[in-house]
Amino acid sequence: MRALFVAEVRKRFGSSLLVISVQVKDIDLSKESPCGHGYVTCFSIYGGTVDNEVCNFAADEKAPHQDQLWVDTMLDGNEVSQ
């Protein structure tokens, strides 16, 4: 099954992949769609290729390779940096 999926992705998009996941709150999915409703609490982005040649979201060239980006939209500025 995975091989068929990868073959279809390659046929349609070449080897590039960009996956975005969004989490929302204060929404009743039985009554409304996520588009234009609720509040986005966070989102993540993965960038790469089906051959694992990934893009790099790292802050600079000296930082470790980072193929995923996670953004917390609920921060209010009072959190302690880790």
C-alpha angles and dihedrals in degrees: 000000000000091000091054091049093050091047091052092047091050092049093051104033108016110231099318122112131181117176123187126189122189127192120201137184136200095042133120105214091192089065108028143021123248090245107103095351134097127004127291107237097180143336136202133203128201118193125188146089136277087253091059094251094139133192119242123239092177117137093240143347093275094054120093116271111274120191094172131062120199121189123191108204094184097072114119099191097258096093121113114243116239 
